[in-house]
Amino acid sequence: MMSRIAVALVTVAVASSQDLLAHDGPPFPIVSDLVAGPYRVSVWTDPDTTDDGTPGGQFWVRVESAREPEELPDLTRATVAIRPLDREGPEVRASATPVRGDLTNQFAALVMDHEGRFAVHVTIDGPLGDAALDAETSATYDLRPPPYLIAVYLLPFLLVGVLWVRLILRRRTARPPPHAT
């Protein structure tokens, strides 16, 4: 009876975990602190492929003035464009928007319609001047199983563990006591 309760609790805990539902993998840098024109630029991406037309390719563009104490002017904007490198396909472009009003951290999401390599072209326009940089990334499907399937996959291992513990306990209780001589 206790083993059934334990299995049920583990199943409910895994299936209801919001952390598992929200996790999409961490972004990673494809450009780090590159000086392009009057800017120092870093580009981070989480290049997920989707079949339903949703923009799963996420890009964060970190823009700072290359001249240290100088502030980034208000009209500075980044644009991210991608195109497939492994087959023919159109270029897809999006204007990046400031994250929580912060011009130094801008975000753009683009549709990556297949797995494979993509060229990434970032342009920056602003009062300090214009800049452009190129990079590459590989898009993949985000194939993590839903949380309830993790519980289903764990269930056989939990059952084997319960059976093993029961077998050990039975052997201990079935063993005759040692003879005193």
C-alpha positions in Angstrom: 0.0 0.0 0.0 2.8 2.4 0.8 4.5 1.8 -2.5 1.3 2.7 -4.4 1.0 5.9 -2.4 4.7 6.8 -3.1 4.2 6.1 -6.9 1.1 8.2 -6.9 2.8 11.1 -5.1 5.8 11.1 -7.5 3.5 11.0 -10.5 1.5 13.9 -9.3 4.6 15.9 -8.3 6.2 15.4 -11.8 3.0 16.1 -13.7 2.1 19.3 -11.9 5.6 20.8 -11.8 5.5 24.3 -13.5 9.3 24.4 -13.7 9.2 21.4 -16.1 6.5 23.0 -18.2 8.4 26.3 -18.4 11.8 25.0 -19.2 12.8 25.5 -22.9 16.6 25.3 -22.6 19.0 28.1 -22.0 20.0 30.6 -24.7 23.7 30.6 -25.7 26.0 33.2 -27.2 26.8 33.2 -30.9 28.6 36.6 -30.8 30.4 37.9 -27.6 31.5 41.5 -27.1 32.3 42.1 -30.8 33.1 45.8 -31.6 31.1 46.7 -34.7 31.2 50.3 -35.7 30.5 52.5 -32.7 28.9 49.6 -30.7 30.0 46.6 -28.6 27.6 43.8 -29.5 26.7 40.3 -28.1 24.1 38.1 -29.6 22.4 35.2 -27.7 20.0 32.8 -29.2 17.6 29.9 -28.4 17.1 28.6 -32.0 14.1 26.3 -31.7 12.4 25.0 -34.9 8.6 25.0 -35.1 6.2 23.5 -37.6 3.2 25.6 -36.7 4.5 29.0 -37.8 5.2 30.3 -34.3 8.4 32.3 -33.9 10.6 29.8 -32.0 13.9 31.2 -33.0 14.7 33.7 -30.2 17.5 36.3 -30.4 18.7 38.7 -27.7 21.0 41.5 -28.9 23.1 43.2 -26.3 24.2 46.6 -27.6 26.5 49.1 -25.8 28.5 52.0 -26.9 32.1 51.0 -27.7 33.2 54.3 -26.1 32.9 53.4 -22.5 31.1 56.1 -20.4 28.9 57.1 -23.4 25.2 56.2 -23.0 23.3 54.4 -25.8 21.0 57.0 -27.5 17.2 56.4 -27.4 16.8 55.8 -31.2 19.2 52.9 -31.3 17.5 49.8 -32.7 18.7 46.3 -33.8 17.3 44.2 -36.6 17.8 40.4 -36.8 17.6 38.5 -40.1 18.1 34.8 -40.7 18.3 32.6 -43.8 18.9 28.9 -44.2 22.4 27.8 -45.1 21.6 24.2 -45.8 18.9 24.7 -48.5 17.1 27.4 -50.4 14.8 29.6 -48.4 13.7 33.2 -47.9 15.4 35.6 -45.5 13.2 36.2 -42.4 13.7 39.6 -40.6 12.4 41.1 -37.4 13.0 44.4 -35.6 14.3 43.8 -32.1 12.4 45.5 -29.2 13.9 46.6 -25.9 13.4 44.2 -23.1 11.6 46.0 -20.2 12.5 49.3 -21.8 16.3 48.6 -21.7 17.9 49.7 -25.1 21.0 47.7 -24.3 19.0 44.5 -24.3 16.8 43.9 -27.3 14.8 40.9 -28.3 13.5 39.5 -31.6 11.7 36.2 -32.4 11.7 34.6 -35.8 10.2 31.5 -37.4 12.8 28.8 -38.1 10.8 26.3 -40.2 13.3 23.4 -40.3 16.3 21.9 -38.5 19.6 23.0 -39.8 22.1 25.8 -40.1 21.0 29.4 -40.4 23.0 32.5 -41.2 22.3 35.3 -38.7 22.7 38.9 -39.8 22.3 41.7 -37.2 22.1 45.4 -38.1 22.1 48.2 -35.7 20.9 51.7 -36.6 21.2 54.7 -34.3 22.5 58.2 -33.8 26.0 56.9 -33.1 26.1 55.3 -36.5 25.3 52.0 -38.2 26.8 48.6 -37.7 26.3 45.1 -39.0 27.6 41.7 -38.0 27.2 38.1 -39.2 27.0 34.8 -37.3 25.6 31.2 -37.7 23.5 29.0 -35.6 21.9 25.6 -35.9 18.2 25.2 -35.2 16.7 22.1 -33.7 13.3 20.9 -32.5 12.6 21.2 -28.8 11.7 17.6 -28.3 11.4 17.4 -24.5 8.6 15.1 -23.5 5.7 16.5 -21.6 6.0 16.2 -17.8 3.3 13.4 -17.5 5.5 11.3 -19.9 8.5 11.7 -17.6 6.3 10.1 -14.8 5.3 7.3 -17.2 9.0 6.7 -18.1 10.0 6.6 -14.4 7.2 4.3 -13.3 8.8 1.0 -14.4 12.0 1.9 -12.6 10.1 2.7 -9.4 8.2 -0.6 -9.7 11.4 -2.6 -10.1 12.8 -0.8 -7.0 9.7 -1.6 -5.0 9.8 -5.2 -6.0 13.5 -5.5 -5.2 13.1 -4.0 -1.7 10.2 -6.4 -1.1 12.3 -9.3 -2.2 15.1 -8.3 0.2 12.7 -7.9 3.1 11.1 -11.3 2.4 14.5 -13.0 2.3 15.5 -11.5 5.6 12.3 -12.6 7.3 12.3 -16.0 5.7 15.9 -16.8 6.8 16.1 -19.1 9.7 17.7 -17.8 12.9 21.3 -18.9 13.4 21.7 -21.9 15.7 23.3 -21.2 19.0 25.9 -23.9 19.9 
